Amino acid sequence: MVFRSVATRLALGVLLGSALVLVVTGGLLLSHTRDQILKQTEQEASAVSGWAATRIQGRLDNVSRVARVMAGILATRRDEAPALIRDTLAVNPELVDITAAFIPRDTAAPRPVDAPIARRALDGALSMGSRLEDPGVYWTSSWFIHGLNCDDGCWQKPFHSVGRSDTLVGYSVAIPGQKVPVAGVADVTISLGWLQRLLGELHKPEHASAFVVDANGDFLAHDWTSYIGTRGSKPFRAALAAGENPVRLTPEMGSRVSEPVWVYFVAIPGTSWTFGLNMPERTVLADLRRTYYVDILLGLLALAGVSLIALVITRRLMAPLVILSDRADDVARGELDFPLPHVRRKDEVGRLTRAFDHMRRQLAGHIDSAKQVAREQERMASELEIARQIQLALIPEPHWLAADGRVEVHAALRPASAVGGDLYTYFTLGARHVCVMVGDVSDKGIPAALFMARTITLARTLATHARSPSEILGALNRELCKGNDTCMFVTLLCGVVETETGLLSLASAGHEQPVLHAGGSATFVDVETGPALGLDAEARYPVRVLTLLGGDTLLMYTDGVSEAHAANQRLYGTHAILDSIARVEDGATPEAYVQQVLGDVDAYVDGAPAYDDIALLALTWHDSGAVGARLDAVAHS
């Protein structure tokens, strides 16, 4: 019941709408602030990385300079190589060893002076040796072949030496030859321990870790020492090769991290190495999330306060509407006598209250009028039912069999409304003749029903003084023309059959052609028609005479059959009537003909409401006594 109140729903709507605006605005602000923080973090990481890369480059430049100077000197002083490399190692304490490896003059008998090496022990002591002592042939080793191609100098792959726990890396320069382009390789080796110490001395952001990686993605130094000498994950190496900076790595990507991190790269000039910083996203965005949640909470509290104020104000403004709502329930129960609050305001609530009071008074008047109309409609419905009963009483029974069994009639009448204008009738004319009629009065409803009653009554009265259908129609036409100021008319098909011979006389006043079923086939009987009854007092009606044989059936109908239509507005048509009658078996009763046609019409319209009245009459002539119960003839009007 609380949420049915307009005031409550309005306050709730204000709260939800404002909350939505707050969340959307907060989300946009969060996204913008996040970008700003990431950009600021990137600048900070770039500054740290740039400083570290500069220091690393300075240290490596000293090493590469020593190697290049040594290669230049050895190009002309090969025989002095042992002394030169020992003296150079002595004055450069950061170096681990120096090699002057020449291409042997005689590979079958190499000499120690072809590849002398000066080494510095862990305690600082210097010693001399030769590359001939290496496990493999030095001039076929990868470092030597690689160095021969380093005219301007290049860094070799990191390696580990026997007796040392630290990682070493060498810088090689090709020694120019006097008679050949390249005479050998000058190689200067340093320990990467200083690089690891440098990472520990950096002023890095909290929770950040620094590393140095070569071009292959192998870690040369790392704050997490377990990573040293290992290769980075596939996403890490892909970002490094593509030059992405910064790059976000997550455990789901297959990276060797336990949570999302941001990695920042700075290339170390003069080498293929890259310095990088690894920063957890949680740490980078921790302050942002905390600030965002606090702001959202404060905003929601403010919105709750605003909604409470809106609720109180709205309830006071809409208090009269609550009373009007209760009075509307009274109106729904039919109770219109109740007090309304006195409202002096001229705002929407005041106008609504005055309009509600005016509506209540008008509704009371409309209800009284509606009750009176309902009583009138009930009276009219009762009168229509009485008129329907009277109309049906004017027509004879649906089935009739002549006393001698030769003539059998079956008819049906379906008014489209309570009363209608279609008609059928049959009666005897003396002892040897039977008259049958089917007609259709213009218009519908009560006027048509009254005109139909007048037509049947006059027809039965006038037919007693005539024997020909032409005479019957002529006399009936003259009577209907009298006092017919409304110009109503009726189409009528009249037939007189002689019961002993089957001689049938037909006359038509603008009516549908009858259908004769004889010999297993159905055909239209061509009857020359005169004008409809009630329009021209001087009209004449020609007669068509034919002889019925035993079992022949004549079907008379109104246009309510041929013009029946369904939702597609296509008429049933006269050809459909022929087809329906042709499907009746020979020897069938006239009732079977009527039922066949009505059933086919009902199937065609498929439940659509009746458009017009329907009247059907089937007359069968038997040349011998009919089988079955005999009904008395109707001889009175």
C-alpha positions as CSV (number, residue, x, y, z in Angstrom):
1,M,0.0,0.0,0.0
2,V,2.9,2.3,0.7
3,F,4.2,2.2,-2.9
4,R,0.7,2.9,-4.3
5,S,0.9,6.5,-3.0
6,V,1.8,9.0,-5.6
7,A,3.9,10.9,-3.1
8,T,5.9,7.9,-2.2
9,R,6.4,6.9,-5.8
10,L,7.4,10.4,-6.7
11,A,10.0,10.5,-3.9
12,L,11.2,7.1,-4.9
13,G,11.5,8.2,-8.5
14,V,13.5,11.3,-7.5
15,L,15.8,9.0,-5.5
16,L,16.3,6.5,-8.2
17,G,16.7,9.1,-11.0
18,S,19.2,11.1,-9.0
19,A,21.0,7.9,-8.0
20,L,21.2,7.0,-11.7
21,V,22.6,10.4,-12.5
22,L,25.0,10.2,-9.6
23,V,26.3,6.7,-10.7
24,V,26.6,7.7,-14.3
25,T,28.4,11.0,-13.5
26,G,30.5,9.2,-10.9
27,G,31.4,6.6,-13.5
28,L,32.5,9.2,-16.0
29,L,34.4,11.0,-13.3
30,L,36.0,7.7,-12.2
31,S,37.0,6.9,-15.8
32,H,38.5,10.4,-16.3
33,T,40.3,10.3,-13.0
34,R,41.6,6.8,-13.7
35,D,43.0,8.0,-17.0
36,Q,44.7,10.9,-15.3
37,I,46.2,8.7,-12.6
38,L,47.5,6.2,-15.1
39,K,49.0,9.1,-17.1
40,Q,50.6,10.5,-14.0
41,T,51.9,7.1,-13.0
42,E,53.2,6.6,-16.5
43,Q,55.1,10.0,-16.3
44,E,56.5,9.0,-12.9
45,A,57.6,5.5,-14.2
46,S,59.1,7.2,-17.3
47,A,61.2,9.5,-15.1
48,V,62.4,6.6,-12.9
49,S,63.1,4.4,-16.0
50,G,64.8,7.2,-17.8
51,W,67.1,7.9,-14.9
52,A,67.9,4.2,-14.5
53,A,68.4,3.7,-18.2
54,T,70.8,6.7,-18.3
55,R,72.9,5.3,-15.4
56,I,73.0,1.8,-17.1
57,Q,73.9,3.4,-20.4
58,G,76.8,5.3,-18.8
59,R,78.2,2.2,-17.2
60,L,77.8,0.1,-20.4
61,D,79.3,3.0,-22.5
62,N,82.5,2.8,-20.4
63,V,82.7,-1.0,-21.1
64,S,82.1,-0.6,-24.8
65,R,84.6,2.2,-25.0
66,V,87.3,0.0,-23.5
67,A,86.5,-2.8,-25.9
68,R,86.6,-0.5,-29.0
69,V,89.9,1.1,-27.9
70,M,91.4,-2.4,-27.2
71,A,90.3,-3.6,-30.6
72,G,92.0,-0.6,-32.3
73,I,95.3,-1.2,-30.4
74,L,95.4,-4.9,-31.0
75,A,95.0,-4.4,-34.8
76,T,98.7,-3.3,-34.9
77,R,100.1,-4.8,-31.7
78,R,99.0,-8.5,-31.8
79,D,102.2,-9.8,-30.2
80,E,101.7,-7.5,-27.2
81,A,98.1,-8.6,-26.6
82,P,98.8,-10.4,-23.2
83,A,100.4,-7.4,-21.7
84,L,97.9,-5.0,-23.1
85,I,94.8,-6.8,-21.8
86,R,96.4,-7.4,-18.4
87,D,97.2,-3.7,-18.0
88,T,93.8,-2.7,-19.2
89,L,92.0,-5.1,-16.8
90,A,94.1,-3.7,-13.9
91,V,93.0,-0.1,-14.5
92,N,89.3,-1.0,-15.0
93,P,88.1,-2.7,-11.7
94,E,84.5,-3.0,-13.0
95,L,85.7,-5.6,-15.6
96,V,85.7,-9.3,-15.0
97,D,87.9,-10.4,-17.9
98,I,89.3,-9.3,-21.2
99,T,90.0,-11.6,-24.2
100,A,92.1,-10.9,-27.3
101,A,91.0,-13.8,-29.5
102,F,92.7,-13.8,-32.9
103,I,92.1,-16.1,-35.8
104,P,95.0,-18.7,-35.5
105,R,97.7,-18.5,-38.1
106,D,97.8,-22.3,-38.1
107,T,94.6,-23.9,-36.9
108,A,96.3,-27.2,-36.8
109,A,98.8,-25.9,-34.2
110,P,97.3,-23.0,-32.4
111,R,99.4,-21.1,-29.9
112,P,98.3,-19.7,-26.5
113,V,99.2,-16.2,-27.6
114,D,96.5,-16.5,-30.3
115,A,93.7,-16.1,-27.7
116,P,95.1,-14.7,-24.4
117,I,92.6,-13.9,-21.6
118,A,93.2,-11.8,-18.5
119,R,90.8,-12.7,-15.5
120,R,89.9,-11.0,-12.2
121,A,89.1,-13.4,-9.4
122,L,86.4,-12.7,-6.8
123,D,89.1,-11.5,-4.4
124,G,90.5,-9.0,-7.0
125,A,93.6,-11.0,-8.0
126,L,94.5,-10.9,-11.7
127,S,95.6,-14.0,-13.7
128,M,96.4,-14.8,-17.3
129,G,95.2,-17.7,-19.4
130,S,94.2,-18.7,-22.9
131,R,91.0,-19.5,-24.7
132,L,92.6,-22.7,-25.9
133,E,91.8,-24.0,-22.4
134,D,88.0,-23.6,-23.1
135,P,86.1,-26.9,-23.5
136,G,85.4,-26.2,-27.2
137,V,87.4,-24.7,-30.0
138,Y,87.1,-21.0,-29.5
139,W,87.3,-20.0,-33.1
140,T,84.2,-22.1,-33.9
141,S,82.2,-21.0,-30.8
142,S,79.1,-18.8,-31.3
143,W,80.5,-15.8,-29.3
144,F,83.6,-15.7,-31.5
145,I,81.7,-15.9,-34.8
146,H,79.3,-13.4,-33.6
147,G,82.1,-11.0,-32.5
148,L,83.8,-11.2,-35.9
149,N,80.7,-9.5,-37.4
150,C,80.6,-6.8,-34.8
151,D,82.7,-4.1,-36.5
152,D,81.1,-1.4,-34.3
153,G,80.7,-3.6,-31.2
154,C,77.8,-5.6,-29.9
155,W,76.7,-7.3,-26.6
156,Q,76.8,-11.0,-26.3
157,K,74.2,-13.2,-24.6
158,P,74.5,-13.4,-20.8
159,F,76.2,-16.5,-19.4
160,H,77.5,-18.1,-16.2
161,S,81.1,-18.9,-15.6
162,V,82.6,-21.8,-13.6
163,G,83.3,-20.8,-10.0
164,R,81.1,-17.6,-10.1
165,S,77.5,-17.3,-9.0
166,D,76.7,-14.1,-10.8
167,T,75.6,-13.5,-14.4
168,L,78.2,-12.3,-16.8
169,V,77.8,-10.6,-20.2
170,G,80.4,-9.7,-22.8
171,Y,80.9,-6.8,-25.2
172,S,82.7,-7.9,-28.4
173,V,84.4,-5.8,-31.1
174,A,85.9,-7.1,-34.3
175,I,89.8,-6.5,-34.5
176,P,90.7,-5.1,-37.9
177,G,93.4,-6.9,-39.8
178,Q,96.3,-5.5,-41.8
179,K,96.0,-7.9,-44.6
180,V,92.6,-9.2,-44.0
181,P,89.4,-7.4,-43.0
182,V,89.1,-9.0,-39.6
183,A,91.9,-10.5,-37.5
184,G,90.0,-11.5,-34.4
185,V,87.7,-10.4,-31.6
186,A,88.3,-8.2,-28.6
187,D,85.8,-9.2,-25.8
188,V,85.3,-7.4,-22.5
189,T,83.2,-9.1,-19.8
190,I,81.4,-7.6,-16.9
191,S,79.3,-8.9,-14.1
192,L,75.6,-8.0,-14.0
193,G,75.7,-7.9,-10.2
194,W,76.1,-4.1,-10.4
195,L,72.9,-4.0,-12.5
196,Q,71.0,-5.9,-9.7
197,R,72.4,-3.5,-7.1
198,L,71.4,-0.5,-9.3
199,L,67.8,-1.7,-9.3
200,G,67.8,-1.9,-5.5
201,E,69.0,1.7,-5.2
202,L,66.3,3.2,-7.4
203,H,63.6,5.3,-5.8
204,K,60.6,3.4,-7.2
205,P,56.9,3.9,-6.5
206,E,55.5,1.7,-3.7
207,H,55.0,-2.0,-4.6
208,A,56.8,-1.4,-8.0
209,S,59.5,-3.8,-9.2
210,A,62.2,-3.0,-11.7
211,F,63.9,-5.2,-14.2
212,V,66.2,-5.3,-17.2
213,V,65.4,-7.6,-20.1
214,D,67.3,-8.4,-23.3
215,A,65.8,-8.5,-26.8
216,N,64.8,-12.2,-26.4
217,G,62.7,-11.4,-23.3
218,D,65.3,-13.0,-20.9
219,F,65.6,-11.1,-17.6
220,L,69.1,-9.9,-16.9
221,A,68.2,-8.3,-13.6
222,H,65.0,-8.2,-11.5
223,D,63.9,-7.1,-8.1
224,W,62.4,-10.6,-7.8
225,T,65.7,-12.5,-8.0
226,S,63.9,-15.7,-8.9
227,Y,63.1,-14.2,-12.3
228,I,66.8,-13.6,-13.2
229,G,67.9,-15.8,-16.1
230,T,64.3,-16.8,-16.9
231,R,62.3,-15.8,-19.9
232,G,59.2,-13.6,-19.7
233,S,55.7,-14.8,-20.5
234,K,54.4,-14.9,-24.0
235,P,52.1,-11.8,-23.6
236,F,55.1,-10.0,-22.0
237,R,57.4,-10.8,-24.9
238,A,54.7,-9.9,-27.5
239,A,54.3,-6.4,-25.9
240,L,58.1,-6.0,-25.7
241,A,58.5,-6.9,-29.4
242,A,55.5,-4.7,-30.5
243,G,56.8,-1.7,-28.6
244,E,53.6,-1.3,-26.5
245,N,54.1,1.1,-23.7
246,P,52.6,0.9,-21.2
247,V,51.0,-2.5,-21.3
248,R,48.4,-4.1,-19.0
249,L,49.0,-7.8,-18.1
250,T,46.6,-10.1,-16.3
251,P,46.7,-13.7,-15.1
252,E,44.0,-14.6,-17.5
253,M,46.3,-13.6,-20.4
254,G,48.8,-16.2,-19.3
255,S,51.2,-13.7,-17.7
256,R,53.4,-14.7,-14.8
257,V,51.5,-12.4,-12.4
258,S,49.0,-13.0,-9.6
259,E,47.0,-9.9,-10.3
260,P,46.6,-7.3,-13.0
261,V,49.8,-5.1,-13.4
262,W,50.9,-2.2,-15.6
263,V,54.4,-2.6,-17.2
264,Y,56.4,0.5,-18.4
265,F,59.4,0.0,-20.8
266,V,62.3,2.3,-21.6
267,A,64.9,1.1,-24.2
268,I,68.6,1.4,-23.1
269,P,70.4,3.2,-25.9
270,G,73.4,1.5,-27.4
271,T,72.1,-2.0,-26.4
272,S,69.2,-4.3,-27.2
273,W,68.3,-4.2,-23.5
274,T,65.1,-2.7,-22.1
275,F,64.6,-1.3,-18.6
276,G,61.1,-1.8,-17.2
277,L,58.9,-1.1,-14.2
278,N,56.2,-3.5,-13.0
279,M,53.3,-1.8,-11.0
280,P,50.3,-3.6,-9.6
281,E,47.0,-2.0,-10.8
282,R,45.6,-2.4,-7.3
283,T,48.2,-0.2,-5.9
284,V,48.0,2.4,-8.7
285,L,44.2,2.7,-8.4
286,A,43.8,2.1,-4.6
287,D,43.4,5.8,-3.7
288,L,41.1,6.4,-6.6
289,R,38.7,3.6,-5.6
290,R,38.7,4.7,-2.0
291,T,37.9,8.2,-2.9
292,Y,35.2,7.1,-5.4
293,Y,33.4,4.9,-2.8
294,V,33.4,7.7,-0.2
295,D,32.0,10.2,-2.7
296,I,29.3,7.8,-3.8
297,L,28.3,7.1,-0.2
298,L,28.1,10.8,0.6
299,G,26.1,11.4,-2.6
300,L,23.6,8.6,-1.7
301,L,23.1,10.1,1.7
302,A,22.4,13.5,0.2
303,L,19.9,11.9,-2.2
304,A,18.1,10.1,0.6
305,G,17.8,13.5,2.4
306,V,16.5,15.2,-0.7
307,S,14.0,12.3,-1.3
308,L,12.7,12.5,2.3
309,I,12.1,16.3,1.9
310,A,10.4,15.7,-1.4
311,L,8.2,13.0,0.2
312,V,7.0,15.3,3.0
313,I,6.3,18.2,0.7
314,T,4.5,16.0,-1.9
315,R,2.3,14.4,0.8
316,R,1.1,17.8,2.0
317,L,0.5,19.0,-1.5
318,M,-1.4,15.8,-2.5
319,A,-3.4,15.2,0.6
320,P,-6.7,16.3,-1.2
321,L,-6.0,13.8,-3.9
322,V,-6.1,11.0,-1.4
323,I,-9.6,12.0,-0.4
324,L,-10.6,12.3,-4.1
325,S,-9.2,8.8,-4.7
326,D,-11.4,7.4,-1.9
327,R,-14.4,9.2,-3.3
328,A,-13.6,7.7,-6.7
329,D,-14.0,4.3,-5.1
330,D,-17.4,5.4,-3.8
331,V,-18.4,6.5,-7.3
332,A,-17.3,3.0,-8.6
333,R,-19.7,1.5,-6.1
334,G,-22.5,3.8,-7.3
335,E,-22.5,6.0,-4.2
336,L,-22.6,9.6,-5.3
337,D,-23.9,11.4,-2.2
338,F,-20.7,12.2,-0.2
339,P,-18.9,15.4,1.0
340,L,-15.8,16.7,-0.8
341,P,-13.0,18.7,0.9
342,H,-13.4,22.5,0.6
343,V,-10.4,23.7,-1.5
344,R,-9.8,27.4,-2.0
345,R,-6.6,27.0,-4.0
346,K,-6.7,27.6,-7.7
347,D,-4.0,25.2,-8.6
348,E,-4.3,21.9,-10.3
349,V,-5.6,20.1,-7.1
350,G,-8.3,22.8,-6.6
351,R,-9.4,22.6,-10.3
352,L,-9.5,18.8,-10.1
353,T,-11.7,18.9,-6.9
354,R,-14.2,21.2,-8.5
355,A,-14.2,19.2,-11.7
356,F,-14.7,16.0,-9.7
357,D,-17.7,17.5,-8.0
358,H,-19.2,18.6,-11.3
359,M,-18.6,15.2,-12.8
360,R,-20.3,13.6,-9.9
361,R,-23.5,15.6,-10.4
362,Q,-23.5,15.0,-14.1
363,L,-22.9,11.3,-13.6
364,A,-25.9,11.1,-11.4
365,G,-28.0,12.7,-14.1
366,H,-26.5,10.3,-16.7
367,I,-27.3,7.3,-14.6
368,D,-30.9,8.3,-14.3
369,S,-31.1,8.8,-18.1
370,A,-29.3,5.5,-18.7
371,K,-31.9,3.7,-16.4
372,Q,-34.7,5.3,-18.3
373,V,-33.1,4.3,-21.7
374,A,-32.6,0.7,-20.4
375,R,-36.2,0.5,-19.4
376,E,-37.2,1.7,-22.9
377,Q,-34.9,-0.8,-24.5
378,E,-36.3,-3.6,-22.5
379,R,-39.8,-2.6,-23.5
380,M,-38.8,-2.4,-27.2
381,A,-37.1,-5.8,-26.9
382,S,-40.2,-7.3,-25.4
383,E,-42.4,-5.7,-28.2
384,L,-40.0,-7.0,-30.8
385,E,-40.2,-10.5,-29.4
386,I,-44.0,-10.2,-29.4
387,A,-43.9,-9.0,-33.0
388,R,-41.6,-11.9,-33.9
389,Q,-44.1,-14.4,-32.4
390,I,-46.9,-12.7,-34.3
391,Q,-44.9,-12.8,-37.6
392,L,-44.1,-16.5,-37.2
393,A,-47.7,-17.2,-36.5
394,L,-48.7,-15.8,-39.9
395,I,-46.6,-18.4,-41.8
396,P,-47.7,-22.0,-42.0
397,E,-45.8,-25.0,-40.5
398,P,-42.5,-25.9,-42.1
399,H,-43.7,-29.3,-43.4
400,W,-46.9,-30.2,-45.2
401,L,-48.1,-33.3,-47.1
402,A,-51.2,-33.2,-49.2
403,A,-54.1,-35.5,-48.3
404,D,-53.6,-37.6,-51.4
405,G,-49.9,-37.8,-50.8
406,R,-49.0,-36.3,-54.2
407,V,-47.7,-32.9,-53.0
408,E,-45.1,-32.5,-50.2
409,V,-43.8,-29.1,-49.1
410,H,-41.0,-28.1,-46.7
411,A,-40.0,-24.5,-45.9
412,A,-37.7,-22.5,-43.7
413,L,-37.5,-18.9,-42.6
414,R,-34.5,-17.2,-41.0
415,P,-34.9,-13.5,-40.2
416,A,-31.6,-11.6,-40.0
417,S,-32.8,-9.8,-36.9
418,A,-35.8,-10.3,-34.5
419,V,-38.3,-9.6,-37.3
420,G,-37.7,-9.5,-41.1
421,G,-39.3,-9.1,-44.5
422,D,-38.8,-12.5,-46.1
423,L,-41.9,-14.7,-46.3
424,Y,-43.1,-18.1,-47.5
425,T,-46.7,-19.5,-47.4
426,Y,-48.6,-22.3,-49.0
427,F,-52.3,-23.2,-49.0
428,T,-54.8,-25.2,-50.9
429,L,-57.1,-23.7,-53.6
430,G,-60.1,-26.0,-53.7
431,A,-59.6,-29.7,-53.7
432,R,-57.2,-30.1,-56.7
433,H,-54.8,-27.1,-56.4
434,V,-52.1,-26.0,-54.0
435,C,-50.6,-22.5,-54.1
436,V,-47.0,-21.8,-52.9
437,M,-45.3,-18.4,-52.5
438,V,-41.9,-17.1,-51.5
439,G,-41.2,-13.4,-51.3
440,D,-38.8,-10.7,-50.2
441,V,-40.0,-7.3,-48.9
442,S,-37.8,-4.2,-49.4
443,D,-36.1,-2.8,-46.3
444,K,-35.6,-4.6,-43.0
445,G,-36.9,-4.6,-39.5
446,I,-40.3,-3.7,-38.3
447,P,-41.5,-1.9,-41.4
448,A,-40.6,-4.9,-43.5
449,A,-42.3,-7.2,-41.0
450,L,-45.5,-5.2,-41.2
451,F,-45.5,-5.2,-45.0
452,M,-44.7,-8.9,-45.0
453,A,-47.7,-9.5,-42.7
454,R,-50.0,-7.5,-45.0
455,T,-48.7,-9.3,-48.0
456,I,-49.4,-12.8,-46.6
457,T,-52.8,-11.8,-45.3
458,L,-53.9,-10.3,-48.7
459,A,-52.4,-13.2,-50.6
460,R,-54.5,-15.8,-48.8
461,T,-57.6,-13.7,-49.1
462,L,-57.3,-12.8,-52.7
463,A,-56.1,-16.3,-53.9
464,T,-59.5,-17.8,-53.0
465,H,-61.0,-15.9,-56.0
466,A,-58.3,-16.8,-58.5
467,R,-56.8,-20.0,-59.9
468,S,-53.9,-18.6,-61.9
469,P,-50.7,-17.3,-60.3
470,S,-50.9,-14.3,-62.7
471,E,-54.3,-13.4,-61.4
472,I,-53.1,-13.8,-57.8
473,L,-50.1,-11.5,-58.3
474,G,-52.2,-9.0,-60.2
475,A,-54.9,-8.7,-57.6
476,L,-52.2,-8.6,-54.8
477,N,-50.2,-5.9,-56.6
478,R,-53.3,-3.7,-56.9
479,E,-54.0,-4.0,-53.2
480,L,-50.5,-3.3,-52.1
481,C,-50.3,-0.2,-54.3
482,K,-53.1,1.4,-52.4
483,G,-51.9,3.8,-49.7
484,N,-48.2,2.8,-50.3
485,D,-46.8,6.3,-49.8
486,T,-43.5,4.9,-48.6
487,C,-43.1,3.1,-51.9
488,M,-42.3,-0.2,-50.2
489,F,-42.5,-3.3,-52.5
490,V,-42.1,-7.0,-52.4
491,T,-40.7,-9.4,-54.9
492,L,-42.8,-12.6,-55.0
493,L,-42.7,-15.9,-56.8
494,C,-46.1,-17.6,-56.9
495,G,-46.8,-21.2,-58.1
496,V,-50.0,-23.2,-58.4
497,V,-49.7,-27.0,-58.8
498,E,-52.5,-29.3,-59.9
499,T,-52.3,-32.3,-57.5
500,E,-53.6,-34.9,-59.8
501,T,-51.5,-34.1,-62.9
502,G,-48.4,-32.3,-61.6
503,L,-49.1,-29.3,-63.8
504,L,-47.3,-26.4,-62.3
505,S,-48.0,-22.7,-63.2
506,L,-45.4,-20.1,-62.1
507,A,-45.5,-16.3,-62.1
508,S,-42.8,-13.9,-60.8
509,A,-42.9,-10.4,-59.5
510,G,-39.2,-9.5,-59.8
511,H,-38.1,-12.5,-57.8
512,E,-35.2,-15.0,-58.0
513,Q,-35.6,-17.8,-60.6
514,P,-36.6,-21.1,-59.0
515,V,-34.5,-24.3,-59.4
516,L,-35.9,-27.6,-60.6
517,H,-34.3,-30.9,-59.6
518,A,-35.4,-33.5,-62.1
519,G,-33.7,-36.6,-63.5
520,G,-30.7,-36.2,-61.3
521,S,-29.8,-32.7,-62.4
522,A,-30.6,-29.2,-61.2
523,T,-31.6,-26.3,-63.6
524,F,-33.0,-22.8,-63.3
525,V,-36.6,-22.4,-64.4
526,D,-36.7,-19.5,-66.8
527,V,-39.8,-17.5,-65.7
528,E,-40.5,-14.2,-67.4
529,T,-40.9,-11.7,-64.5
530,G,-43.0,-8.7,-64.0
531,P,-42.2,-5.7,-61.7
532,A,-42.2,-6.1,-57.9
533,L,-45.6,-5.8,-56.1
534,G,-46.6,-2.4,-54.7
535,L,-45.1,-0.1,-57.4
536,D,-47.3,-0.2,-60.5
537,A,-51.0,-1.0,-60.3
538,E,-51.2,-1.8,-64.0
539,A,-48.4,-4.4,-64.0
540,R,-48.9,-7.7,-65.7
541,Y,-47.3,-11.0,-64.8
542,P,-46.8,-13.7,-67.4
543,V,-47.2,-17.4,-66.5
544,R,-44.8,-20.2,-67.1
545,V,-46.3,-23.7,-67.2
546,L,-44.4,-27.0,-66.8
547,T,-45.4,-30.5,-65.8
548,L,-43.8,-32.2,-62.8
549,L,-42.9,-35.9,-63.0
550,G,-42.8,-38.2,-60.1
551,G,-39.9,-37.2,-57.7
552,D,-39.3,-33.8,-59.3
553,T,-38.6,-31.0,-56.7
554,L,-38.9,-27.3,-57.2
555,L,-36.9,-25.0,-54.8
556,M,-37.9,-21.4,-54.3
557,Y,-35.7,-19.0,-52.3
558,T,-34.9,-15.4,-51.6
559,D,-31.8,-13.4,-52.3
560,G,-30.6,-14.0,-48.8
561,V,-29.3,-17.3,-50.1
562,S,-27.6,-16.2,-53.3
563,E,-26.2,-13.0,-51.7
564,A,-24.8,-14.6,-48.5
565,H,-21.2,-13.7,-48.0
566,A,-18.4,-14.3,-45.6
567,A,-15.5,-12.1,-44.5
568,N,-14.0,-12.0,-48.0
569,Q,-17.3,-10.2,-49.2
570,R,-17.7,-12.8,-52.1
571,L,-21.3,-13.7,-52.7
572,Y,-22.5,-17.3,-52.4
573,G,-24.0,-17.1,-55.9
574,T,-26.7,-18.9,-57.9
575,H,-24.2,-21.4,-59.4
576,A,-23.4,-22.6,-55.8
577,I,-27.2,-23.1,-55.3
578,L,-27.3,-25.3,-58.4
579,D,-24.3,-27.3,-57.2
580,S,-25.8,-27.7,-53.7
581,I,-29.2,-29.0,-55.1
582,A,-27.5,-31.2,-57.6
583,R,-25.8,-33.1,-54.8
584,V,-29.1,-34.1,-53.3
585,E,-29.9,-37.7,-54.1
586,D,-32.9,-38.6,-56.2
587,G,-36.0,-39.4,-54.2
588,A,-35.0,-37.3,-51.2
589,T,-37.6,-35.4,-49.2
590,P,-38.1,-31.7,-49.7
591,E,-36.7,-31.2,-46.2
592,A,-33.4,-32.7,-47.4
593,Y,-33.2,-30.0,-50.1
594,V,-33.8,-27.2,-47.7
595,Q,-31.3,-28.6,-45.2
596,Q,-28.7,-29.2,-47.9
597,V,-28.8,-25.5,-49.1
598,L,-28.9,-24.1,-45.6
599,G,-26.0,-26.3,-44.5
600,D,-23.9,-25.2,-47.5
601,V,-24.7,-21.5,-46.9
602,D,-23.7,-21.8,-43.2
603,A,-20.4,-23.5,-44.1
604,Y,-19.7,-20.8,-46.7
605,V,-20.3,-17.8,-44.3
606,D,-18.3,-19.6,-41.6
607,G,-20.0,-18.0,-38.7
608,A,-20.3,-14.5,-40.1
609,P,-23.4,-12.6,-39.0
610,A,-26.4,-12.9,-41.3
611,Y,-26.5,-10.1,-43.9
612,D,-30.1,-10.6,-45.1
613,D,-33.2,-12.6,-44.3
614,I,-33.5,-16.1,-45.8
615,A,-36.6,-17.9,-46.9
616,L,-36.6,-21.3,-48.6
617,L,-39.5,-23.6,-49.9
618,A,-39.1,-27.0,-51.6
619,L,-42.1,-28.6,-53.3
620,T,-41.9,-32.3,-54.4
621,W,-44.6,-33.9,-56.5
622,H,-45.2,-37.6,-56.1
623,D,-47.0,-39.6,-58.8
624,S,-48.0,-42.2,-56.1
625,G,-48.8,-42.0,-52.4
626,A,-45.9,-40.7,-50.3
627,V,-44.4,-43.0,-47.7
628,G,-44.5,-41.8,-44.2
629,A,-46.8,-39.9,-41.8
630,R,-49.3,-37.7,-43.5
631,L,-49.9,-34.2,-42.2
632,D,-53.2,-32.3,-42.6
633,A,-53.3,-29.5,-45.2
634,V,-53.5,-25.9,-44.2
635,A,-56.5,-24.5,-46.0
636,H,-57.2,-21.3,-44.0
637,S,-55.5,-18.0,-44.0
